[in-house]
């Protein structure tokens, strides 16, 4: 099966003082009834608890099998790092799914059917079933994963979309302040990128701290990102969360408009991934074990533009909406994550075992 097909399967914290504390502890101990209940323990199969709801090892493994690149062989450390990153995503997803229930949001059957069909398009039914079997998944597993992704997107759209407003005056003010930007001296392409390298980066500026350190991990990561993009994830969000380019990652991978003359001086693979490509096109450029996802976000011919030029108002409105959405989305996700009661037991186990995954139960942390 081709990499494109595989990608369709493929987006977590002085002595006097000491004596007084000791005295208080002794007083408390004297008042405690005998036979007090010992600290609760957590099963080794519980990898996280979100507001009382467990995320199990099996749930993480199943999600991992869905997005991983089966053609790559990863070390135990790389596999655990991938699962830890995925667990953090599942924690946030669980929070948003609970929010969806509160908001009474659902995914209609026809919408899920369409998304499922898109996930397997251009793949023969028998090849699709073989790939599911190889990953230890069922069609129901795939559908449930897609349903959860669609539902979390609905929550974001509901909670953020209604708060984003761009007025005609906003558009006019932006044009007035940036008039020179609309005097296009040369045909240009608006592009964005997500960079994944096969080496440890000295500075990781993405939101998740994710950093591929081997060619195999880099290949698996780019496949995962393509899978999430095809499932409906925002290119900007993926770039901010996972791109390993410290300059463009905080901007959602945005490189702005690049002139055709500059593009023609770029390496052939990069040049061909942009020139004559329609806006919305995404291609992966690979070289030396590194990978770059290139998005053609827009295209403009040479000449002077004004607000009456077709597409200018829409372009400005889209830019302003994108800025507001990016800010509100980050603030909203941070807020709901902070408001939730989360314990990431997998992370605790990895830290306490120096990177191994012990199978013994853990005691519930104090106050949990």
C-alpha positions as CSV (number, residue, x, y, z in Angstrom):
1,X,0.0,0.0,0.0
2,X,1.4,3.5,-0.9
3,X,2.4,6.1,1.7
4,X,-0.7,8.1,0.7
5,X,-2.9,5.1,1.4
6,X,-1.2,4.5,4.7
7,X,-1.6,8.2,5.6
8,X,-5.4,7.7,5.3
9,X,-5.2,5.7,8.5
10,X,-3.2,8.0,9.9
11,X,-3.8,14.8,14.7
12,X,0.0,15.2,28.9
13,X,3.5,19.2,37.6
14,X,14.0,26.8,59.6
15,X,13.9,24.4,62.4
16,X,11.1,26.1,64.3
17,X,8.9,25.7,61.3
18,X,9.9,22.1,61.1
19,X,9.0,21.5,64.7
20,X,5.6,23.1,64.4
21,X,4.8,21.0,61.3
22,X,5.9,17.9,63.1
23,X,3.7,18.8,66.1
24,X,0.7,19.3,63.8
25,X,1.3,16.0,62.1
26,X,1.5,14.2,65.4
27,X,-1.8,15.8,66.5
28,X,-3.5,14.7,63.3
29,X,-2.1,11.2,63.6
30,X,-3.4,11.0,67.2
31,X,-6.9,11.9,66.1
32,X,-7.0,9.5,63.1
33,X,-9.1,6.4,63.8
34,X,-7.3,3.1,63.6
35,X,-7.8,1.0,60.5
36,X,-8.0,4.1,58.2
37,X,-8.4,3.3,54.5
38,X,-5.0,3.1,52.8
39,X,-4.2,5.3,49.7
40,X,-6.1,4.1,46.7
41,X,-4.2,2.4,43.9
42,X,-4.5,2.8,40.2
43,X,-4.3,-0.1,37.8
44,X,-1.3,-0.3,35.5
45,X,-3.9,-0.2,32.6
46,X,-5.1,3.2,33.7
47,X,-2.9,5.7,31.8
48,X,-4.8,8.9,32.7
49,X,-7.9,10.1,34.5
50,X,-9.8,13.1,33.2
51,X,-12.5,14.4,35.6
52,X,-13.0,10.9,36.9
53,X,-13.1,9.2,33.5
54,X,-10.3,6.8,32.7
55,X,-8.2,6.7,29.6
56,X,-6.8,3.1,29.4
57,X,-3.7,1.6,27.9
58,X,-5.9,-0.1,25.4
59,X,-7.5,3.2,24.2
60,X,-4.1,4.7,23.7
61,X,-2.7,1.6,21.9
62,X,-5.8,1.5,19.6
63,X,-5.4,5.2,18.8
64,X,-1.7,4.7,18.2
65,X,-2.2,1.8,15.9
66,X,-4.6,3.9,13.9
67,X,-2.1,6.7,13.1
68,X,1.3,5.0,13.1
69,X,3.3,4.2,10.0
70,X,3.4,0.4,9.9
71,X,6.4,0.5,7.5
72,X,8.7,2.0,10.1
73,X,10.3,0.1,13.0
74,X,10.7,2.3,16.1
75,X,12.6,1.9,19.3
76,X,10.8,1.4,22.6
77,X,11.7,5.0,23.5
78,X,10.3,6.4,20.2
79,X,7.2,4.3,20.6
80,X,6.6,5.5,24.2
81,X,7.3,9.1,23.2
82,X,4.7,8.8,20.4
83,X,2.1,7.3,22.8
84,X,2.8,9.9,25.4
85,X,2.2,12.7,22.9
86,X,-1.0,10.9,21.7
87,X,-2.2,10.5,25.3
88,X,-2.0,14.3,25.8
89,X,-4.1,14.7,22.7
90,X,-6.6,12.1,24.0
91,X,-6.8,13.9,27.4
92,X,-7.8,17.2,25.7
93,X,-10.1,15.3,23.4
94,X,-11.9,13.7,26.4
95,X,-12.3,17.2,27.9
96,X,-13.9,18.4,24.7
97,X,-16.1,15.4,24.4
98,X,-17.5,16.0,27.8
99,X,-18.1,19.6,26.7
100,X,-19.9,18.3,23.6
101,X,-22.3,16.3,25.8
102,X,-23.0,19.5,27.9
103,X,-23.7,21.4,24.7
104,X,-25.8,18.6,23.3
105,X,-23.7,18.4,20.2
106,X,-23.7,15.2,18.1
107,X,-22.3,13.9,14.8
108,X,-25.1,12.9,12.4
109,X,-24.8,9.5,10.8
110,X,-24.6,10.9,7.3
111,X,-21.8,13.2,8.3
112,X,-19.9,10.3,9.8
113,X,-20.5,8.2,6.8
114,X,-19.0,10.9,4.5
115,X,-15.9,11.4,6.7
116,X,-15.4,7.6,6.9
117,X,-15.7,7.4,3.1
118,X,-13.2,10.2,2.7
119,X,-10.7,8.4,5.0
120,X,-10.8,5.3,2.7
121,X,-11.2,6.9,-0.7
122,X,-8.9,5.6,-3.4
123,X,-8.4,2.4,-1.4
124,X,-10.0,-0.8,-2.5
125,X,-12.2,-2.4,0.1
126,X,-10.1,-5.6,0.4
127,X,-6.9,-3.5,0.8
128,X,-8.6,-1.4,3.4
129,X,-9.7,-4.4,5.4
130,X,-6.2,-5.9,5.1
131,X,-4.7,-2.7,6.5
132,X,-7.2,-2.7,9.4
133,X,-6.3,-6.3,10.2
134,X,-2.6,-5.5,10.1
135,X,-3.2,-2.7,12.6
136,X,-5.4,-4.8,14.8
137,X,-8.4,-2.5,14.2
138,X,-12.0,-2.9,13.0
139,X,-14.1,-0.7,10.9
140,X,-16.0,0.3,14.1
141,X,-12.7,1.4,15.7
142,X,-12.0,3.6,12.7
143,X,-15.5,5.1,12.7
144,X,-15.3,5.8,16.4
145,X,-12.0,7.6,16.1
146,X,-13.4,9.7,13.3
147,X,-16.5,10.5,15.2
148,X,-14.5,11.7,18.2
149,X,-12.4,14.0,16.0
150,X,-15.5,15.4,14.3
151,X,-17.2,16.0,17.6
152,X,-14.2,17.8,19.1
153,X,-14.1,20.0,16.0
154,X,-17.8,20.9,16.5
155,X,-17.1,22.0,20.1
156,X,-14.3,24.3,18.9
157,X,-16.5,25.7,16.1
158,X,-19.3,26.2,18.6
159,X,-17.3,27.8,21.3
160,X,-14.9,29.9,19.2
161,X,-16.7,30.5,15.9
162,X,-19.5,32.5,17.5
163,X,-17.0,34.9,19.2
164,X,-15.1,35.8,16.0
165,X,-16.5,38.9,14.2
166,X,-14.7,40.9,11.4
167,X,-16.5,44.2,10.5
168,X,-16.2,46.1,7.2
169,X,-14.4,48.8,9.2
170,X,-11.9,46.2,10.5
171,X,-11.2,45.3,6.8
172,X,-10.9,49.0,5.7
173,X,-8.6,49.8,8.6
174,X,-6.3,46.9,7.8
175,X,-6.1,47.8,4.2
176,X,-5.3,51.4,5.0
177,X,-2.6,50.4,7.4
178,X,-1.1,47.9,5.0
179,X,-1.7,49.4,1.6
180,X,1.8,48.7,0.4
181,X,1.2,45.0,1.0
182,X,-1.4,45.1,-1.8
183,X,0.9,46.6,-4.4
184,X,2.2,43.3,-5.8
185,X,5.3,43.8,-7.9
186,X,5.6,40.2,-8.9
187,X,3.4,37.1,-9.0
188,X,3.6,35.4,-5.7
189,X,2.4,32.3,-3.7
190,X,1.3,32.4,-0.1
191,X,2.8,29.3,1.5
192,X,3.0,27.7,4.9
193,X,5.1,24.8,6.2
194,X,5.5,22.1,8.8
195,X,9.1,20.9,9.2
196,X,10.1,17.5,10.7
197,X,13.8,16.7,11.1
198,X,15.5,13.4,11.9
199,X,17.8,14.9,14.5
200,X,17.4,16.3,18.0
201,X,16.7,20.0,17.7
202,X,18.4,22.5,20.1
203,X,15.3,24.6,20.2
204,X,11.8,23.2,20.0
205,X,9.3,26.0,19.7
206,X,6.1,24.0,19.0
207,X,3.2,23.8,21.4
208,X,3.6,20.1,22.3
209,X,7.4,19.9,22.6
210,X,7.4,17.0,20.1
211,X,10.7,16.4,18.4
212,X,11.6,13.5,16.1
213,X,15.2,12.4,16.7
214,X,15.7,9.6,14.1
215,X,14.8,9.1,10.4
216,X,12.3,6.5,11.4
217,X,10.6,8.8,13.9
218,X,10.6,11.6,11.4
219,X,8.9,9.5,8.8
220,X,6.3,8.2,11.3
221,X,5.6,11.8,12.5
222,X,5.0,13.2,9.0
223,X,2.7,10.3,8.2
224,X,0.8,11.0,11.4
225,X,0.5,14.7,10.6
226,X,-0.8,13.9,7.1
227,X,-3.4,11.6,8.6
228,X,-4.6,14.3,11.0
229,X,-4.7,16.8,8.2
230,X,-6.9,14.5,6.1
231,X,-9.1,13.9,9.1
232,X,-9.9,17.7,9.2
233,X,-7.2,19.1,11.5
234,X,-6.2,22.7,10.8
235,X,-2.8,23.1,9.1
236,X,-2.1,26.1,11.3
237,X,-2.8,24.1,14.5
238,X,-0.7,21.2,13.4
239,X,2.2,23.5,12.6
240,X,1.9,25.3,15.9
241,X,1.7,22.0,17.7
242,X,4.3,19.9,15.9
243,X,6.5,21.8,13.4
244,X,10.2,21.7,14.3
245,X,11.1,25.0,12.6
246,X,11.5,27.4,15.5
247,X,10.8,30.5,13.4
248,X,7.6,29.5,11.6
249,X,6.0,27.1,14.1
250,X,4.7,29.9,16.4
251,X,3.1,31.5,13.4
252,X,1.3,28.4,12.4
253,X,3.9,27.6,9.7
254,X,3.1,30.8,7.8
255,X,5.9,32.0,5.5
256,X,3.9,34.8,3.8
257,X,3.9,35.5,0.1
258,X,7.0,34.3,-1.8
259,X,7.7,35.6,-5.3
260,X,8.0,33.3,-8.3
261,X,11.6,34.4,-8.9
262,X,12.6,33.3,-5.4
263,X,10.7,30.0,-5.8
264,X,12.5,29.3,-9.0
265,X,15.8,29.5,-7.1
266,X,14.6,27.0,-4.5
267,X,15.4,23.2,-4.7
268,X,13.4,21.6,-7.5
269,X,11.2,19.5,-5.2
270,X,10.2,22.6,-3.2
271,X,9.7,24.7,-6.3
272,X,7.5,22.0,-7.9
273,X,5.5,21.6,-4.7
274,X,4.3,25.3,-5.1
275,X,4.4,26.6,-8.6
276,X,1.2,26.2,-10.6
277,X,-0.5,24.5,-7.6
278,X,-4.0,25.6,-6.6
279,X,-4.6,27.2,-3.2
280,X,-5.3,24.5,-0.6
281,X,-2.8,22.0,-2.1
282,X,-0.5,20.2,0.4
283,X,2.6,18.3,-0.7
284,X,5.4,16.6,1.3
285,X,9.0,17.4,0.3
286,X,11.6,14.9,1.7
287,X,15.4,15.0,1.6
288,X,18.1,13.5,3.8
289,X,15.6,12.1,6.3
290,X,13.9,15.5,6.8
291,X,10.4,16.2,5.7
292,X,8.5,19.5,4.9
293,X,4.7,19.6,4.5
294,X,4.1,22.6,2.1
295,X,0.7,24.3,2.0
296,X,-0.1,26.6,-0.9
297,X,-2.4,29.0,1.0
298,X,-2.9,31.5,-1.7
299,X,-1.8,32.9,-5.1
300,X,-1.7,36.5,-6.4
301,X,-0.8,38.0,-9.8
302,X,1.4,41.2,-10.1
303,X,-0.3,44.6,-9.9
304,X,-1.9,47.1,-7.5
305,X,-4.9,46.0,-5.5
306,X,-7.6,48.0,-3.7
307,X,-10.7,47.0,-1.8
308,X,-12.7,46.7,-5.0
309,X,-10.3,44.1,-6.4
310,X,-12.0,40.7,-6.3
311,X,-10.7,38.6,-3.4
312,X,-9.0,41.4,-1.5
313,X,-11.8,41.9,1.1
314,X,-12.1,38.2,1.5
315,X,-8.3,37.8,1.9
316,X,-8.2,40.5,4.6
317,X,-11.3,39.2,6.3
318,X,-9.7,35.7,6.3
319,X,-6.5,37.0,7.7
320,X,-8.2,38.9,10.5
321,X,-10.5,35.9,11.3
322,X,-7.5,33.6,11.3
323,X,-5.6,35.8,13.8
324,X,-8.6,36.0,16.2
325,X,-9.4,32.3,15.8
326,X,-5.8,31.3,16.5
327,X,-5.7,33.5,19.7
328,X,-9.1,32.4,21.0
329,X,-8.6,28.7,20.2
330,X,-5.3,28.6,22.1
331,X,-6.9,30.5,25.0
332,X,-10.0,28.2,25.0
333,X,-8.0,25.0,24.9
334,X,-5.7,26.2,27.7
335,X,-8.7,27.3,29.8
336,X,-10.6,24.0,29.5
337,X,-7.5,22.0,30.2
338,X,-6.7,24.1,33.3
339,X,-10.3,23.7,34.5
340,X,-10.2,19.9,34.2
341,X,-9.0,17.6,36.9
342,X,-6.3,15.5,35.1
343,X,-3.8,12.9,36.3
344,X,-1.4,11.6,33.6
345,X,-0.3,8.3,35.2
346,X,1.7,7.3,32.1
347,X,3.9,10.4,32.4
348,X,4.4,9.7,36.2
349,X,5.4,6.1,35.5
350,X,7.9,7.1,32.8
351,X,9.5,9.7,35.1
352,X,9.6,7.5,38.1
353,X,11.0,4.5,36.1
354,X,13.5,6.5,34.1
355,X,11.8,5.9,30.8
356,X,10.5,2.4,31.3
357,X,6.8,1.4,31.5
358,X,6.3,-0.5,34.8
359,X,3.3,-2.8,35.1
360,X,2.7,-2.3,38.9
361,X,-0.2,-0.2,40.1
362,X,0.4,3.3,41.3
363,X,-0.9,5.0,44.5
364,X,-3.3,7.9,43.8
365,X,-1.5,11.2,44.3
366,X,-2.4,13.1,47.5
367,X,-5.5,15.3,47.0
368,X,-6.7,13.4,44.0
